[in-house]
Amino acid sequence: MTPKKVAFITGSSRGIGLGIAEHLARKGFDLAINGVREESAVTEVLNQLRTLGTEVIYCRGSVADADARRQMLRQIEAHFGQLNLLVNNAGIAPRVRADILEASEESFDEVLTVNLKGPYFLTQAVANWMITQKEANPDFEGSIITVSSISATVASVNRGDYCLSKAGLSMATQLFAARLGAFGIPVYEVRPGIIKTDMTAGVTDKYDKLIADGLTIQPRWGLPDDVGRAVAAIAEGGFPYSTGQVFMVDGGLTLARL
C-alpha cells in the first residue's frame, strides 16, 4: 500500500491553520500539527482531527526558534519517515498597533523574526529534506505552500512591521519556487484577506462596518474554512504548472474597482 502523504502545518492548533489541517485530513494527508501551547491544551483539537481518519502528531515549538525547528523536523522524520507538504502558516500580529512614525524596533524584531525569518529558514530546511527524498525516490511528490496576507501589498500604516513581514514572505515564495523548480517541487503562496480568527477578534467592529460599506465584493468575513479549502485544492496537485503563483482568498477585497 502506498503510504499517505504527510503535511506539516505551522500554527495549526487553531484559526486558519486548523482550518487548513481539517481540509488536508479530508484529502487523506497525515498531519504534523504545530503550536506553542502544551500538548494537553490542544488534545481536543488533535482528537477532533483524528476522527477524520488521519494520523496526527503534535510538534510543539516556535518557528522563530532554530532549535525548535530542527527538533520538529526530527520528530516528523522519526514518526512518519517522510514529509510531502510544508504549509507555512504560523504568524503573529504586532502586540501594539503603532503608527510607523512611532513604532518600536522591539516590535519590528519580534514580528519579522516570527513571521519571516522563522518560515524562511524552516522552508530552507524542508526544501533540502525534500530534495534528499526526491533523489532517493524519483516518484516522491513534495510541495510548499506559504500563507501570507493581503498585507503583502495593502499598506496599513499602523502595522508596518506586519506588512513588511508578509511582503517578505511573498518574495520568499518566488525565491524558493525559482530554486526548487529543477527538482520538481512547486512552491505557492495563498494570500488571505479579512479572516475571522483570534487575531482579528479585537477589530471585529471595525471590519464589520467596512465590509458592510463594501470593502469586499463578497459581503462577509472570510473564514478559516475558506483558506483551508484553497490550500487543500493546491496540495492535491491540481496546479502542477503554477509554481510561484499567488492564490487570493480575499472575497474580492483587492480587486480594483471604480
Short mmCIF file of the C-alpha atoms (twelve columns), coordinates in Angstrom:
data_MODEL
# 
_entry.id   MODEL 
# 
loop_
_atom_site.group_PDB 
_atom_site.id 
_atom_site.type_symbol 
_atom_site.label_atom_id 
_atom_site.label_alt_id 
_atom_site.label_comp_id 
_atom_site.label_asym_id 
_atom_site.label_seq_id 
_atom_site.Cartn_x 
_atom_site.Cartn_y 
_atom_site.Cartn_z 
_atom_site.pdbx_PDB_model_num 
ATOM 1   C CA . MET A 1   0.000   0.000  0.000   1 
ATOM 2   C CA . THR A 2   1.295   3.466  -0.888  1 
ATOM 3   C CA . PRO A 3   1.931   5.466  2.291   1 
ATOM 4   C CA . LYS A 4   -0.233  8.501  2.868   1 
ATOM 5   C CA . LYS A 5   1.306   11.890 2.241   1 
ATOM 6   C CA . VAL A 6   2.422   13.841 5.296   1 
ATOM 7   C CA . ALA A 7   1.765   17.544 5.848   1 
ATOM 8   C CA . PHE A 8   3.416   19.816 8.404   1 
ATOM 9   C CA . ILE A 9   1.279   22.887 9.090   1 
ATOM 10  C CA . THR A 10  2.757   25.557 11.333  1 
ATOM 11  C CA . GLY A 11  0.443   27.429 13.674  1 
ATOM 12  C CA . SER A 12  -2.239  24.819 13.159  1 
ATOM 13  C CA . SER A 13  -3.785  24.208 16.561  1 
ATOM 14  C CA . ARG A 14  -6.411  26.893 15.916  1 
ATOM 15  C CA . GLY A 15  -7.541  29.556 13.477  1 
ATOM 16  C CA . ILE A 16  -6.536  29.431 9.829   1 
ATOM 17  C CA . GLY A 17  -4.020  26.658 10.452  1 
ATOM 18  C CA . LEU A 18  -6.666  24.398 11.939  1 
ATOM 19  C CA . GLY A 19  -8.970  25.108 9.010   1 
ATOM 20  C CA . ILE A 20  -6.159  24.014 6.700   1 
ATOM 21  C CA . ALA A 21  -5.459  20.893 8.771   1 
ATOM 22  C CA . GLU A 22  -9.102  19.817 8.652   1 
ATOM 23  C CA . HIS A 23  -9.256  20.033 4.872   1 
ATOM 24  C CA . LEU A 24  -5.913  18.279 4.385   1 
ATOM 25  C CA . ALA A 25  -7.102  15.477 6.657   1 
ATOM 26  C CA . ARG A 26  -10.177 15.084 4.475   1 
ATOM 27  C CA . LYS A 27  -7.888  14.871 1.435   1 
ATOM 28  C CA . GLY A 28  -6.048  11.942 3.023   1 
ATOM 29  C CA . PHE A 29  -2.947  13.597 4.462   1 
ATOM 30  C CA . ASP A 30  -1.411  12.515 7.739   1 
ATOM 31  C CA . LEU A 31  -0.658  15.571 9.845   1 
ATOM 32  C CA . ALA A 32  2.045   17.143 11.952  1 
ATOM 33  C CA . ILE A 33  0.275   19.888 13.899  1 
ATOM 34  C CA . ASN A 34  2.282   22.750 15.355  1 
ATOM 35  C CA . GLY A 35  1.687   25.268 18.114  1 
ATOM 36  C CA . VAL A 36  3.393   26.793 21.118  1 
ATOM 37  C CA . ARG A 37  0.901   25.603 23.741  1 
ATOM 38  C CA . GLU A 38  1.372   22.460 25.806  1 
ATOM 39  C CA . GLU A 39  0.012   19.352 24.097  1 
ATOM 40  C CA . SER A 40  -2.505  18.946 26.925  1 
ATOM 41  C CA . ALA A 41  -4.078  22.251 25.853  1 
ATOM 42  C CA . VAL A 42  -4.703  21.023 22.311  1 
ATOM 43  C CA . THR A 43  -5.689  17.393 22.967  1 
ATOM 44  C CA . GLU A 44  -9.294  18.047 21.959  1 
ATOM 45  C CA . VAL A 45  -8.161  19.577 18.665  1 
ATOM 46  C CA . LEU A 46  -5.852  16.662 17.899  1 
ATOM 47  C CA . ASN A 47  -8.563  14.124 18.670  1 
ATOM 48  C CA . GLN A 48  -11.035 16.044 16.520  1 
ATOM 49  C CA . LEU A 49  -8.643  15.757 13.579  1 
ATOM 50  C CA . ARG A 50  -8.131  12.047 14.218  1 
ATOM 51  C CA . THR A 51  -11.867 11.476 13.825  1 
ATOM 52  C CA . LEU A 52  -11.334 12.399 10.159  1 
ATOM 53  C CA . GLY A 53  -9.309  9.212  9.705   1 
ATOM 54  C CA . THR A 54  -5.862  10.754 9.757   1 
ATOM 55  C CA . GLU A 55  -2.771  10.077 11.858  1 
ATOM 56  C CA . VAL A 56  -1.807  13.164 13.850  1 
ATOM 57  C CA . ILE A 57  1.237   14.137 15.876  1 
ATOM 58  C CA . TYR A 58  1.824   17.382 17.753  1 
ATOM 59  C CA . CYS A 59  5.078   19.262 17.222  1 
ATOM 60  C CA . ARG A 60  5.351   21.924 19.891  1 
ATOM 61  C CA . GLY A 61  7.644   24.863 19.243  1 
ATOM 62  C CA . SER A 62  8.017   28.340 17.825  1 
ATOM 63  C CA . VAL A 63  9.099   28.659 14.201  1 
ATOM 64  C CA . ALA A 64  11.198  31.617 15.385  1 
ATOM 65  C CA . ASP A 65  13.448  29.238 17.372  1 
ATOM 66  C CA . ALA A 66  16.107  27.483 15.282  1 
ATOM 67  C CA . ASP A 67  16.480  24.617 17.761  1 
ATOM 68  C CA . ALA A 68  12.718  24.112 17.850  1 
ATOM 69  C CA . ARG A 69  12.579  23.998 14.049  1 
ATOM 70  C CA . ARG A 70  15.248  21.320 13.936  1 
ATOM 71  C CA . GLN A 71  13.586  19.301 16.681  1 
ATOM 72  C CA . MET A 72  10.171  19.414 15.000  1 
ATOM 73  C CA . LEU A 73  11.565  18.146 11.704  1 
ATOM 74  C CA . ARG A 74  13.438  15.368 13.538  1 
ATOM 75  C CA . GLN A 75  10.166  14.418 15.248  1 
ATOM 76  C CA . ILE A 76  8.338   14.247 11.908  1 
ATOM 77  C CA . GLU A 77  11.089  12.154 10.329  1 
ATOM 78  C CA . ALA A 78  11.217  9.783  13.305  1 
ATOM 79  C CA . HIS A 79  7.451   9.267  13.295  1 
ATOM 80  C CA . PHE A 80  6.493   9.345  9.620   1 
ATOM 81  C CA . GLY A 81  9.811   8.929  7.829   1 
ATOM 82  C CA . GLN A 82  8.814   11.489 5.204   1 
ATOM 83  C CA . LEU A 83  7.373   14.945 4.585   1 
ATOM 84  C CA . ASN A 84  5.444   15.814 1.435   1 
ATOM 85  C CA . LEU A 85  3.931   19.196 2.246   1 
ATOM 86  C CA . LEU A 86  5.003   22.179 4.311   1 
ATOM 87  C CA . VAL A 87  2.374   24.819 4.996   1 
ATOM 88  C CA . ASN A 88  3.941   27.955 6.451   1 
ATOM 89  C CA . ASN A 89  1.038   29.449 8.359   1 
ATOM 90  C CA . ALA A 90  2.288   30.492 11.813  1 
ATOM 91  C CA . GLY A 91  2.385   34.221 12.366  1 
ATOM 92  C CA . ILE A 92  1.707   36.970 14.870  1 
ATOM 93  C CA . ALA A 93  0.299   40.477 14.786  1 
ATOM 94  C CA . PRO A 94  2.217   43.286 16.488  1 
ATOM 95  C CA . ARG A 95  1.440   43.475 20.187  1 
ATOM 96  C CA . VAL A 96  0.553   47.144 19.708  1 
ATOM 97  C CA . ARG A 97  -0.757  48.680 16.508  1 
ATOM 98  C CA . ALA A 98  1.517   51.715 16.283  1 
ATOM 99  C CA . ASP A 99  1.881   54.364 13.604  1 
ATOM 100 C CA . ILE A 100 5.065   53.794 11.599  1 
ATOM 101 C CA . LEU A 101 6.308   57.212 12.791  1 
ATOM 102 C CA . GLU A 102 6.256   55.872 16.352  1 
ATOM 103 C CA . ALA A 103 6.600   52.064 16.113  1 
ATOM 104 C CA . SER A 104 9.360   50.375 18.091  1 
ATOM 105 C CA . GLU A 105 12.352  48.321 16.985  1 
ATOM 106 C CA . GLU A 106 11.367  45.695 19.551  1 
ATOM 107 C CA . SER A 107 8.059   45.108 17.784  1 
ATOM 108 C CA . PHE A 108 9.767   45.072 14.390  1 
ATOM 109 C CA . ASP A 109 12.282  42.462 15.527  1 
ATOM 110 C CA . GLU A 110 9.639   40.237 17.114  1 
ATOM 111 C CA . VAL A 111 7.200   40.322 14.177  1 
ATOM 112 C CA . LEU A 112 9.854   39.887 11.486  1 
ATOM 113 C CA . THR A 113 11.523  37.020 13.363  1 
ATOM 114 C CA . VAL A 114 8.301   35.039 13.801  1 
ATOM 115 C CA . ASN A 115 6.603   35.915 10.526  1 
ATOM 116 C CA . LEU A 116 9.532   35.981 8.095   1 
ATOM 117 C CA . LYS A 117 12.870  34.740 9.422   1 
ATOM 118 C CA . GLY A 118 11.377  31.607 11.005  1 
ATOM 119 C CA . PRO A 119 9.381   30.486 7.945   1 
ATOM 120 C CA . TYR A 120 12.275  31.366 5.626   1 
ATOM 121 C CA . PHE A 121 14.729  29.073 7.389   1 
ATOM 122 C CA . LEU A 122 12.120  26.383 8.044   1 
ATOM 123 C CA . THR A 123 11.446  26.364 4.299   1 
ATOM 124 C CA . GLN A 124 15.181  26.114 3.645   1 
ATOM 125 C CA . ALA A 125 15.461  23.050 5.893   1 
ATOM 126 C CA . VAL A 126 12.359  21.383 4.457   1 
ATOM 127 C CA . ALA A 127 13.449  22.135 0.893   1 
ATOM 128 C CA . ASN A 128 16.750  20.367 1.463   1 
ATOM 129 C CA . TRP A 129 14.951  17.392 3.021   1 
ATOM 130 C CA . MET A 130 12.541  17.226 0.084   1 
ATOM 131 C CA . ILE A 131 15.448  17.291 -2.366  1 
ATOM 132 C CA . THR A 132 17.006  14.364 -0.497  1 
ATOM 133 C CA . GLN A 133 13.707  12.462 -0.635  1 
ATOM 134 C CA . LYS A 134 13.377  13.199 -4.351  1 
ATOM 135 C CA . GLU A 135 16.893  11.951 -5.051  1 
ATOM 136 C CA . ALA A 136 16.203  8.738  -3.135  1 
ATOM 137 C CA . ASN A 137 12.828  8.211  -4.814  1 
ATOM 138 C CA . PRO A 138 12.068  9.846  -8.191  1 
ATOM 139 C CA . ASP A 139 8.354   9.276  -7.554  1 
ATOM 140 C CA . PHE A 140 8.421   11.409 -4.398  1 
ATOM 141 C CA . GLU A 141 5.954   14.301 -4.506  1 
ATOM 142 C CA . GLY A 142 6.615   17.370 -2.409  1 
ATOM 143 C CA . SER A 143 5.343   20.942 -2.315  1 
ATOM 144 C CA . ILE A 144 5.455   24.050 -0.154  1 
ATOM 145 C CA . ILE A 145 2.592   26.478 0.465   1 
ATOM 146 C CA . THR A 146 3.042   29.730 2.345   1 
ATOM 147 C CA . VAL A 147 0.055   31.550 3.811   1 
ATOM 148 C CA . SER A 148 0.765   35.267 3.681   1 
ATOM 149 C CA . SER A 149 -1.809  38.084 3.715   1 
ATOM 150 C CA . ILE A 150 -3.235  40.854 1.579   1 
ATOM 151 C CA . SER A 151 -0.945  42.965 3.784   1 
ATOM 152 C CA . ALA A 152 1.849   41.883 1.431   1 
ATOM 153 C CA . THR A 153 0.587   44.618 -0.899  1 
ATOM 154 C CA . VAL A 154 -2.087  46.546 1.047   1 
ATOM 155 C CA . ALA A 155 -0.455  49.208 3.219   1 
ATOM 156 C CA . SER A 156 -1.566  49.573 6.846   1 
ATOM 157 C CA . VAL A 157 0.457   52.407 8.371   1 
ATOM 158 C CA . ASN A 158 -0.271  51.220 11.915  1 
ATOM 159 C CA . ARG A 159 1.089   47.726 11.196  1 
ATOM 160 C CA . GLY A 160 4.203   48.421 9.174   1 
ATOM 161 C CA . ASP A 161 6.194   45.546 10.639  1 
ATOM 162 C CA . TYR A 162 3.387   43.093 9.851   1 
ATOM 163 C CA . CYS A 163 3.053   44.346 6.265   1 
ATOM 164 C CA . LEU A 164 6.798   44.084 5.681   1 
ATOM 165 C CA . SER A 165 6.855   40.537 7.045   1 
ATOM 166 C CA . LYS A 166 4.113   39.461 4.643   1 
ATOM 167 C CA . ALA A 167 5.721   41.207 1.672   1 
ATOM 168 C CA . GLY A 168 8.909   39.340 2.532   1 
ATOM 169 C CA . LEU A 169 7.052   36.023 2.602   1 
ATOM 170 C CA . SER A 170 5.723   36.752 -0.860  1 
ATOM 171 C CA . MET A 171 9.248   37.210 -2.209  1 
ATOM 172 C CA . ALA A 172 10.412  34.114 -0.326  1 
ATOM 173 C CA . THR A 173 7.784   32.128 -2.219  1 
ATOM 174 C CA . GLN A 174 9.168   33.379 -5.513  1 
ATOM 175 C CA . LEU A 175 12.746  32.669 -4.468  1 
ATOM 176 C CA . PHE A 176 12.089  29.094 -3.374  1 
ATOM 177 C CA . ALA A 177 9.887   28.463 -6.414  1 
ATOM 178 C CA . ALA A 178 12.769  29.544 -8.640  1 
ATOM 179 C CA . ARG A 179 15.313  27.459 -6.731  1 
ATOM 180 C CA . LEU A 180 13.244  24.274 -6.442  1 
ATOM 181 C CA . GLY A 181 11.808  24.189 -9.949  1 
ATOM 182 C CA . ALA A 182 14.619  21.980 -11.207 1 
ATOM 183 C CA . PHE A 183 13.710  19.395 -8.564  1 
ATOM 184 C CA . GLY A 184 10.004  19.301 -9.432  1 
ATOM 185 C CA . ILE A 185 8.989   20.792 -6.087  1 
ATOM 186 C CA . PRO A 186 6.370   23.520 -6.610  1 
ATOM 187 C CA . VAL A 187 6.054   26.422 -4.198  1 
ATOM 188 C CA . TYR A 188 2.905   28.513 -3.821  1 
ATOM 189 C CA . GLU A 189 1.520   31.474 -1.889  1 
ATOM 190 C CA . VAL A 190 -2.017  31.732 -0.533  1 
ATOM 191 C CA . ARG A 191 -2.963  35.306 0.349   1 
ATOM 192 C CA . PRO A 192 -5.995  35.611 2.662   1 
ATOM 193 C CA . GLY A 193 -7.970  38.789 3.238   1 
ATOM 194 C CA . ILE A 194 -10.016 39.626 6.319   1 
ATOM 195 C CA . ILE A 195 -10.409 36.279 8.100   1 
ATOM 196 C CA . LYS A 196 -12.391 35.795 11.315  1 
ATOM 197 C CA . THR A 197 -9.872  34.399 13.833  1 
ATOM 198 C CA . ASP A 198 -8.468  35.148 17.274  1 
ATOM 199 C CA . MET A 199 -6.062  37.589 15.625  1 
ATOM 200 C CA . THR A 200 -8.879  39.740 14.229  1 
ATOM 201 C CA . ALA A 201 -11.222 39.462 17.234  1 
ATOM 202 C CA . GLY A 202 -10.131 42.853 18.570  1 
ATOM 203 C CA . VAL A 203 -11.069 44.673 15.363  1 
ATOM 204 C CA . THR A 204 -14.396 42.940 14.683  1 
ATOM 205 C CA . ASP A 205 -16.487 46.113 14.875  1 
ATOM 206 C CA . LYS A 206 -14.131 47.978 12.554  1 
ATOM 207 C CA . TYR A 207 -14.251 45.328 9.851   1 
ATOM 208 C CA . ASP A 208 -17.953 44.611 10.298  1 
ATOM 209 C CA . LYS A 209 -18.565 48.225 9.286   1 
ATOM 210 C CA . LEU A 210 -16.012 48.225 6.461   1 
ATOM 211 C CA . ILE A 211 -17.442 45.018 4.991   1 
ATOM 212 C CA . ALA A 212 -20.977 46.396 5.263   1 
ATOM 213 C CA . ASP A 213 -19.764 49.516 3.429   1 
ATOM 214 C CA . GLY A 214 -18.348 47.476 0.535   1 
ATOM 215 C CA . LEU A 215 -14.747 46.706 1.463   1 
ATOM 216 C CA . THR A 216 -15.112 43.248 -0.042  1 
ATOM 217 C CA . ILE A 217 -17.051 42.249 -3.152  1 
ATOM 218 C CA . GLN A 218 -18.445 39.237 -1.320  1 
ATOM 219 C CA . PRO A 219 -20.094 40.930 1.673   1 
ATOM 220 C CA . ARG A 220 -18.870 38.726 4.504   1 
ATOM 221 C CA . TRP A 221 -15.835 37.874 6.573   1 
ATOM 222 C CA . GLY A 222 -13.538 35.168 5.283   1 
ATOM 223 C CA . LEU A 223 -13.333 32.034 7.402   1 
ATOM 224 C CA . PRO A 224 -10.517 29.594 8.186   1 
ATOM 225 C CA . ASP A 225 -12.565 27.117 6.166   1 
ATOM 226 C CA . ASP A 226 -12.161 29.317 3.063   1 
ATOM 227 C CA . VAL A 227 -8.375  29.279 3.378   1 
ATOM 228 C CA . GLY A 228 -8.374  25.570 4.182   1 
ATOM 229 C CA . ARG A 229 -10.285 24.791 1.000   1 
ATOM 230 C CA . ALA A 230 -7.812  26.758 -1.101  1 
ATOM 231 C CA . VAL A 231 -4.713  25.186 0.453   1 
ATOM 232 C CA . ALA A 232 -6.152  21.674 0.142   1 
ATOM 233 C CA . ALA A 233 -7.018  22.245 -3.516  1 
ATOM 234 C CA . ILE A 234 -3.428  23.259 -4.238  1 
ATOM 235 C CA . ALA A 235 -1.976  20.466 -2.092  1 
ATOM 236 C CA . GLU A 236 -3.922  17.863 -4.068  1 
ATOM 237 C CA . GLY A 237 -1.633  18.622 -7.001  1 
ATOM 238 C CA . GLY A 238 -4.127  20.266 -9.316  1 
ATOM 239 C CA . PHE A 239 -1.795  23.146 -10.192 1 
ATOM 240 C CA . PRO A 240 1.456   21.439 -11.213 1 
ATOM 241 C CA . TYR A 241 2.402   24.158 -13.722 1 
ATOM 242 C CA . SER A 242 1.725   27.149 -11.459 1 
ATOM 243 C CA . THR A 243 4.762   27.252 -9.187  1 
ATOM 244 C CA . GLY A 244 5.473   30.651 -7.666  1 
ATOM 245 C CA . GLN A 245 1.907   31.846 -8.094  1 
ATOM 246 C CA . VAL A 246 -0.327  33.705 -5.638  1 
ATOM 247 C CA . PHE A 247 -3.809  32.399 -4.844  1 
ATOM 248 C CA . MET A 248 -6.062  35.150 -3.483  1 
ATOM 249 C CA . VAL A 249 -8.632  34.283 -0.804  1 
ATOM 250 C CA . ASP A 250 -9.926  37.762 -0.052  1 
ATOM 251 C CA . GLY A 251 -13.544 37.946 -1.213  1 
ATOM 252 C CA . GLY A 252 -12.518 40.381 -3.916  1 
ATOM 253 C CA . LEU A 253 -11.091 42.949 -1.485  1 
ATOM 254 C CA . THR A 254 -8.030  43.698 -3.604  1 
ATOM 255 C CA . LEU A 255 -9.857  43.791 -6.942  1 
ATOM 256 C CA . ALA A 256 -9.517  47.285 -8.377  1 
ATOM 257 C CA . ARG A 257 -12.936 48.900 -8.779  1 
ATOM 258 C CA . LEU A 258 -14.374 52.198 -9.988  1 
# 
